[in-house]
């Protein structure tokens, strides 16, 4: 048994659960990961990623030296460069001077709208705060966003519309206090495994009734009282039909509605068309199941709703999330322990990045950029002249690349994101990337997006820096440096501050916004000084256990659940909904509906897990289908097929699965060699601007022998 030199406590860098980790260090090398049994979030439990997925930081393909392209890129002719021979190693001074010169040149020539930045849900709160500050304070642009636009934007907009806030209302572990809970649009056992353990305990040990609403027969269905296998994209009629039953059968909490909501009467009238029979015809779910689910949830003492991107990633994603919010408002299942509206956040710090201002519409703390009082507060905090900050809302993630053309966005800065894997309709995304005049990538590997960059800035991993993450429960927790940075890699916050000082000098604004921090703690303190939801959070207070915001002062214990007495908007609001089908239905030419998602063994665009030993557990993509469809196509598990949409095609192997339903196929999103987003449609939710990742029409044909043989190649990712 190896005896560690030290054990460092930190927070997991993967999903939004925010598990507490102990990193066991020997000779400055992490050789083991455990979790303490008294860990407040996960009680010692870890999934395969948290326990074994840390080795990516030692992968030989990691970049640890600043790089500049040997051949300058031209707009319209930008190409990918994975091969290190196409780059030259440079000093940090040369790299940052070059980035500062080019960004300032473009800003002074074309103005603030010519620049944009992707912040990062994998980076710390402090990193994201600094990067959005750089682009807002120095370049006066609100073209600031991150991957929340691609995951829960529909949920965020709906919650803000109805309640005036956007975070998860309760703590996931409170599910043991629920006597009925709904899980919809979430493959929780693979995407949030530790929360799934808590859900299973609620059923087995506490007798809770579980309702699963999902097109796929997920593992949680084995624990469910009811499974409602709806057609992808039919969320609004199903949730509205449940609301119809609750209203018609008098199961509403009228006292709660009268005291704490507005718009009920108009909403109730709008439910008339949404009968269970109507919903059955659209969703494919038996009307009896819809009625039973409505009654179970409405009559519960404590009812809760948990949802994932199977709700938000639709062109009707905002309406889908509103449908869930209505169920809670009708029944009063909110504002109490074991109840609530709980969107499960996908990445380790997607909640925190949003909180820290990495969005085009809000400063840190969700203070609107077009609100004069909010803008003035940040001008004072950043020592900017009155009126200096831009009051115009910026472009979203999906809009930034769509505006990459002369007269639009000319320079893009990407920290830790990978739009060439995560954007929909990747062939069009590639065309937009090629149109950029200048591209900076700040990351640990050259991924599919970084390969287009002019400059690559090597950042440290989460285990090589200090800061905080905020989990899906709104819990702010410490991230600690456990080992020294590899090579010349630097923490994101140091890179950003060093770059900001150079930009200030070139703009003639030395020290105007303040970029001299002694530690990430100083950065958090600055953010919390204006964003009052964090006012009572200090590094000392979260040294052992995190705090759930809002924490208004340093005597406040944190807020495990929200809305006990009121909503930020005053009253919760009902919105009459209309059913809008998905943008692309199946037809004779493309007879299947494709849905996409994640696997237990992998994460997001694969930049981390595909460089980990985890890749050996699930080394290749597949298309999951029902046995009925496989028989119709005359294919079996392991056969190679070509899956095509109106936008592209990929070749991969079949997996016949009991999870699938007839007519619906599933492809995981992690594999560049068969990128699911080459197929997905770029239709957007008009309110949240989120793409419709969860439904598009595809056809499937048996691959030709050459294509099948290529799938057996020893390494399809060898270009890294």
N, C-alpha and C positions, 0 to 999 in steps of 0.2 A: 504494500500500500504506500503510495507516494504521500509524503508529508508536505503540505503547502508552506511556502514562505509567508503567505498572507491569504486572507479571504476577503474579497471586496463585495460589498452589498450594492446592487444596482437594480435597474428595471429592464425588463425584456425588450428587445428592439423589434419584435414582430407585431402581433395583432394588438387590437385596442384593449385587451383585457388588462394589460399592465402588470404582469406577474412579477413578483419580487424574486431576484436571482442572487445567489452567492457564487461568485467567480473564484475558483480555486487556482492560485497562481504559484508556479514554480519556475525560478530563473526567468522571470518576466514573461512567462508563457502560460496562457489559460489552458489547463488540461482537463478541467472538469467543471460542470455546472450543477448546482443543487439549489434547493429552495427551502427556507426554514419552515417548519410545521406551523409556526405561529404567524406566518405571512398573512397580512390582513386581506389581501386580494385573493390569493390562490391556495392558502393553507398547505403549502408544501408541494402541491401538484404542479406539474409542468407537462406541456405537450412535447411532441418530438422536436419541433422547431426550437422551443425554448431550452430544451435540455441538450440537444446535439447540434443545433444549427449555428454555432458561433465560429466555426472554423473557416468561414469565408474570408475572414480578415487575414489569414495566412496563405491564401491561394497565390500561386506564382504569377497569375495574371493581374494581380492588383497593381495599380499605378501609384507610385510613391514619389514621383518626380514631376514638377511642372513640365508641360509639353506645349509646343506650338507647331502647327502644321508646317511642313517644309514647303508645300505649294499653296500659296494663298488661294482662298476660295472666292469664286465670283457668283453673284446672285444669278439663279437660274441654272447654274452648273455645279452646284455644291454636291459633293459625293461623300460616301462613307469611307472612313479610314480606320479599320480595326488593327491593321498591321502596324506594329511599333516602328517599322522602318520608314513609315510615311510621316513620322513625327520627329521632332528634335527636342532633346531634353534641354531645359533652360533653367536659369536661377529664378527664385521667387521674385526678385526685383525686376528682372526682364519680363516675366509673365504678367505681373501686376501692372507694371508701367504700360505694357502693350494694351492690356484690357482697359485701363483708365483712359489712355489716349484715344482708343477707338470709340468707347462709349461717349466720351465727352465730345469728340468730333461729330458723331451722329446726332447727339442731343443739340449741339449748337447749330448744326445745319438744318435739322428737320423738326426740332421741338420735342416736347415731352411725350407725345403720342407715338413717337417712333421707337420708343424703348418699352420693353416688357420683361417680366421676371416670373419664373416658376419657383415658388418656395417649395418646401419639402415636408411631407408628413412623416418622414423617417428622422428628420433632424429635430433638435431640441426646441423648446419654446424660445430660448434666448437666441438661437441661430435664426429662427424665422422672424422674430421681432426685429433683429438687426437688419436682415435683408429687405424686409418691407420698408423699414425706416430709410435705408439707403436710397431706394428708388423713389420714395415719397418726398423725403427731405431734400435730396440732392438733385434728382431729375424731375421732380414735381409731377410724377405720373402715378395714377392709380391702376395701371395695367399690372396688377399683382394678383396672382392666384396660385392654387396648388390643387392636388388631386381630389380634394373634397368635391370639386366640380364634377368629378367623374364617378363619385360614389354616393354621397348622401346629400347632394345639393337639393334634391327634391324634398327630402325630409327637413332640411334646414329652412327652406323657404316656407313650407307648410306650417312648421312649428312657429316661425316668426309671425306668419299671418294670423294664426289662430290664438297663440298664447303670448307672443311678444318675446320669445326666447327660442333657442335652437338646440340646447343640449339635452341629453338623456335626463329624464326627470327623477329617476330613482337609482339605487345601487343594485347591480345585477344579483348580488347575493341575497337580496330581499325576496327573491323568488320563493324561498322556503316559507315565506309568510303569505304567499298567494294561495287561495284555494282553487283558482282557475287562472290559467294564463294562455295567451295566444302567441305562437311563434309563426311568423309568416315572412316569406322571402329571405329566409336565413337558413343556410346549412350549418347550424350552430356547432355541431359536433366536429366539423372540419375547419370552420373559420374562426370559431371562438371556443375551443375545446374545454377550457376550464369553466366557462359559463355553462356549457352543456352538462358538465358534471353536476353543477349546482341545480340545473333544471331536472336532471334525472333523480337527484336526491329529493327534490320537492315532490316528485310523483311517488317514488318508492317508499320514502320514509315519512312523508307528511301528508300523503293522500291527495295532492293537488290534481286537478283535472287539466290535462294539456290538450289544446287544439292546435294542430299543425295545418297551415294553409300554404300549399306549395305545389307546383307542377310535378316535382320529383318525389318519389317515396324515400325520404331521407331516413337516417337511422333513428331520429327522434320519433318517427311514426311508430316505432316499436313500443314507445312509452306513452303514446297518445290515446286519449279517449276517442278523439275524432281526427280523421285526416280528410281534408277537403282538397282534392287534386284539381285545382282550377287550371284553365288554359292560360298560358303566359300573356300578361297584359290585361287580364280581365279583373283586376283588383277592384276597380271602382264599382262595377255592378254587384260584386259579391259583398263588399263591405256595406254598400248602400242597402242591399237586400237584408243584411243582418240588422241594420238600423231600422229598416221598414218593420221588421218583426218586433223589435224592441219598442217602437212607438205604437204600433197597432195593438200589441198585447199589454200595453200599459206597464211595461217594465222599466220605464225611465225613472230617474231620480229627480222628481219634479222640484223638490226643495233646492237641490244643487243647481239645477238649470235656472231657476228663478233668481237665486242669490248670486250666481257666479258666471253666467253666460249671457250672450246676446245673439239674436237672430234665429232663435229656436223655431218660432211659428212658421216663418218663411221656409226654413229648412225642412220642417216636418211635411209641409205641403209638397215640397220638391221630391219627396220620397215616393209619392203615389205610383210612378211608373215602375219602381224598382221592387216588384214583387218577387218572392222566391222562385216562382215559375219563370218570370222573365230572366232572372239571374241564371237559372239552370240552363236556359236555352243558349246563353252567351258563354257562360263559364265552363259548362260541362259538369258541374257539381250537382248532385242530386238535391232537389229542393228540401227534402227532409233533413239532410245534413246541415244545410244553411240554417234552417229553423232551430234545430237542436243546438248548433253552435251559438246562435244568438241568445237562446235561453240560458245556456250554461254560463256564458260570460256575464249576462245582465243580472242574473240572480246570485252571482258569487258575492261573498262578503268582501273579499279583496281580489279584484281582477286586474291583471297586468297584460300589457302587450309589448312584445319584443319583435323587432323587424330588422331586416338587412337590405341589401341592395336589390333583392328581388322585388322590392317595393319602389325604390327610388330611381332605378336605372331604366326608366321608361319615358317616352315622350309625354305620358300622363302621370309622371312620377309625383309631382306636387299634389295632384288630385288624389292619387292613391294614398299618400300619407295623410291627407286631410280626411279621407274615409276612415282611417284608423283613429285619428284624433276625435272625430265625431262620436265614435263608439264610447270612448272614455268620457267625453263630456255628457253624453246622454245618460250614462249610468253612474256618474260621480266617482268612477274608478281612477282618481288622480288626486294628488295632494296628501296621500296617506302611505304608511309603510305597506309594502307588498303590492302596490298598485302601480299606475303610471304608464307613461309613453316612453319607450326605451329603444331608440335606434342604436343598434350595435355598430360601433365605429370599426372600420376595417383595419386601419394601420395604427402602429404604436402611438403616433402623435398627431393623427389627423384632427382630433379634437383640439389639441393644444395649438397646432398651427393656425387653425381657424380663430381660436381665442386670441392669438398673438397678432392678428391683423393680416394674415396671409390671404386676403380676399379683396376683390376689386371694389366692394361696396362699403367696407368697414375698416376703421382703424382698430387697434387692439381693444378688446373688451366690447366689440360689436357696436362701436360708436360710429354712426354713419358719416361717410366722407362728405356727403352733401348737406350735412347739418352744420350750421355756422358755429354754434356753441362748441361742438365736438372739435371742429377744425381749429378753433382758437386755442383750445386746451392743448392740443398737440403742437401747435406753433410755439406756444410758450414753453412746453417741455423740451422741445428740440431747438429752442432759441432761433426761430425763423421769423423773419419780418412779417408783420400783420398782412394777411391776404396772400402769403407766399405759397401755402399749400393749395393743391388743386382741389376744387370743390366738385369736379365732374367725376361721376362713377367711371371706373375703368373697364377694360375688356376682361372677359372671363377666359379660362384656360382654352375652351373650344374656340372662342372668338379670336384669341391672340394669333394662333397660327393661320386662321382664315384671313386675317388682315396682313399676312406676311407678303407684301407686294410693294412696289414703288408708290410712295404717298401714304403707306401704312406703316406697319411695324417693320423696322429694319434691323434692330438688334434685339437678341433674346438671351437672357441669362438663365440657365437651368441649374438649380441646386438639387441634386439627388433624385430628380424625377426622370421618367423615361417615356415621353409621349409617343415615341416610335413603337412602343408596345401597348400603351394604355389608351391612346386615342382610338375612336372608331374609324372605320373606312381608311385603313392605313395607307393605301395607295395614294389617296388624296393628301393625307398627312405628309407623306414623303414629298409630294410636289410642293407643299407649303414650306417644308424645311429647306428645300433646295432654293427657295426664293429669298431666304434671309441674307442680309449683307454681312452680318457678324453674329457669331454664336459662341457663347462661353458655356462650358460644362464644368461643374464642380461636383466631384463624385469620388468613389473609391475604385470603380472599374470603368473602362470604356464600354458602355453599353450601346444599344442600337441607336440611341439619340446622341450620346457623346461622340460617336464615330463621325458625326457631321460637324463637330465643333472646329473652331479656329484655334481655340486655346482650351487646354484641359488643366484644371486646378485640382491637385490631389488632396482630398479631405481625409480626416481620420474616421475610423469606425466609432460606434457608440461607446466601445470599451476603452477608447483612447482619449476621452474628453469629459468635461464636467457640464452639468446642466440639469434640466428637468423635462420630463414627459408628462402629459396629461392623458389619463386613460379614458375609456368610454364612460366611466362613472363620474367624470369631472374631478378625478383625484389627481392632484399635482404631486409627483414623486421625483426623488433624486435620481440622477444618472451620474455615475462616478467614474473617473479615470482609474482603470485597473492596471493598464500596461502602457509603456511608452509608445508614442506614434511610430509607425513603420516608416523607415526611410525619411524623406523630407515632408511627409504628409503633415498637414496642420489642421487643427480644429476649425470647423466652419466659421465660428465667431471671430477667430483671429484673422482668417482670410478676409472676411467681410470688412472688419474694422481697418485693416491695413489698406485694402482697396479704397474704402471710403475716404481715408485721409488723403490719398493721392488724387482722388476725384475732386475733393474740396479745394486742394491747391490749384488744380487746373481751372476750376471754375471761379477762383478768386474769392472763395468763401472759407478761409482757414478757420478751423475750430468752431464754425457756426453751429453745427448740430451736436457737437460733443461726441468724440469717438475714442476717448481715452478711458477705458474700463480696466480695473485691476483684476476682474474675474467675471464669470457669467453671473455670479450673485449680484454684482453691480447692475448688470443688464436687467435682471428680473426686478430688482428694486425700482429701476427707472420705469419699467412697464407698469408695475403695480401702483406707482405713484399717481397714475392717471386713470388706469383701468381698475376701478374700485372693487370689482369682483375679486381681485387678488390682493386687496390692500392688507389683509391680515396674514398673508402667507410670507414666511421668511425661510431661508435655508435652515436655520436652527430649528424652526418648528416642524419641518418635514424631514429632519435628519434621520429619524427612525421610521416613522409612519407618515404617509402623505395626508394632505387635507383636501376635502372636496369643496370646491368653490360653489357659491359665493362665500367668501370669508371677509367680512367687512372691516374687521379690526383684529389686533393681535391677541385679544382675549376670546375671540369667537372660535368655537370648536369645529367649524365646518358644517356643511349642509348635506346630509346623506340623501334626503329627498326634498324636492321642490314643491312649491305651490300649496303649502299647508293652509294658507289663509287667503292668498290672492295670486293672480297672474301678473307678470310684468306689464301686460297690456291693460290691466285692470280686470276686464272680463274676458273669458274665453269666447271665441266667436265661431259660429256655425257658418258654413258656406254651401249653398246649393251646388250640387255637382252634376255634370253631364258626362255620359260615357263616350269617350273618344277611343276608337280601336287603335291598336298598334299601327305604326306607319306602313308596315309591310306584312300582309297576310299571306299564308301559304296558298298556292294555286297549282295548276297542272304542271307548269314548268318548274316551279320550285315548291315541291309538295310537303316539305318538312319545315317546322319552326325550330330555329337554333336558339338555345339559351347558353350563356357562358357563366363562368364562375371560378372558384378557387378549389385547390386540393389541400388536404391536411399537410402533405409533405412539402408544399411549395408556397410561395408568397409573392403576390403582386406581379411585377414584370419579370421576376426571376433573377434580377441582378445579384441578389445575395444568395438565395438558396440554390441556384444553378451553379454557383461556385463553392458549394458546400458538399459534404458527404451525403446530405439529404438527397442530392440529385440521383444517387445510386438507388434510393428507395423507390423513386418514380422517375425514371430517366427519359421517358418519351411520352409524347401526347397521345391522346386517343379520342375517338368520338363515341360517346355513350349512346346506345339506342335500345329500344324495347325489342324483345324477341319476335314480336309480330312483324315489326318493320324489317328486322334482319332476315326473316323468312321471305318476306316479299322481295327483298333485294338479292336473295340467295347468297348471303354472306354469313360468316361466323366470327366469333372472337379471334382476333389476330390477323384477319384479312385486311389488306390495304385498300382504302377507298379514297376517292377524290370528293371533297365536300366543296360545293361552289355556291356563291351568291351572285347577285347582280354586280358586285364590286370586286370580287376576287375569288381565289380558290386555294385550298391547302390539301396536302396528301398526308394521311395518318391512318392509324390502325383502328379497327372496330373493337369495342368492348360491349358485349350484350349484358345488360344490367337490369336487375329488378328495380333499380331506382327510377328508370325511365318510364314514361307513359307513351302510348302509341302516338306517332306523329310529331313528337318533340325529341330533339337530340341535344346533347350537351357536349361542349368542348371547353377544357380548362384554358385559362388565359395566360399561362406562364411560359409557353414554349415558342421561342422565336422561329424555330424550324417549321412550325405549323401555327402561326399566330392567328388566334381566333378573331382578332380585330381586323384582319384582312377581309373578313366576311361581314362584320357588323355594320349597321347602317348609322349614318351620322344625323338622323332626325333628332331634333332637340325638343326638350320640354320648353315651351315658350316662356315660362316663369323662371325656372331654375337654370335653364341653359345646360341641362344634363343630357347626354346622349342616350339613345335607346339600345344599350348593350344587351338587354335580356330578351330580345325577340327580333328575329329577322328570318326571311324565307330562304331556304337552301335546297339544293338538289344533291343527291349522292349517287355516284357511279363507282363501279369496281375500277381500281387503278390499273394501269397497264403494267406489264412485268418489269419494265425499266424503273418506273416509279416505286414499285414495291421493293425492288432490290436496293434502291437508294435509302429506303427507310432502315435497312439493316446495316448501314455504314457504321463503323465503330464509333465515330464522333461527329455529330452534326454541329457541334458548337466549337469545333477546333479552331475556328477563325479567331477566337479570343486568345 
